Amino acid sequence: MLAFFLTTLVTALSLLVVDLAIPGVVIATFPAALAAALSLGLVNGTVKPVLSLLSLPVTFLTLGSFSLVVNGVCFWLASLLVPGFAVHGVLAFVLGPILLSLVSTFLSGYFLNQGLDQKLAGLGRKLTGGKTTAAVNLDSVALDSTRLKSSDR
């Protein structure tokens, strides 16, 4: 759940950077950026695989360049689902997803290097009073197959 929250937050921040850098990409507010991040995740998880599969011959013939068009279509479709998020023009259609990917990758790497995910997990433990769900540390579990009885196998 924490990873989903951080990914959505990073995507929303990246969308705000894309809004500032590329004319034609418009995001009205930060809540609209959060909704757009969720919408992008939804479109990229459902529509993009189908479009990629259907456009595979064209993508093959163009040596992968057509995948930029597929990314642009998904970016534009996500903008149709969210009020306050709009994509206007070919420049925004093509360069928006590219810059979004670059900024999102940079921010994700930055947050991982800062240990933000571990700090937030520690905050969650403090808020719940140290109670966590039961988890098994697989590094400490050692299975010795020689001790298993032949009837257990």
C-alpha angles and dihedrals in degrees: 000000000000091000090052091050093049093047091051092048093049091048091049092050090047090052090054089054090049088051090055097043105041123054110224097041109099126185114175103196142357092258087054088052090052091049090047090052090053090046091051090051091050095047093044091050098047114019102031097062090052093047091046092052094047093047095045095110092051091044089052093050092049092047092244098311092115089066086075088062091049090051090048092051091051091047090051093046090053089053090055091058097053126062109220093035119090137166117203126178139010094275091058090042093057106026097039096072092042094054091041090056094047095047093043091052091049094048093046091052091046093052092046091051090050091052091235093150091056092045091053091047089053090050089052091053090050092050093050093047094251093301111138133169117267112272132177119225102219092198091066095047113090119186116200109197092193091067093056115102117237089243091058094057 
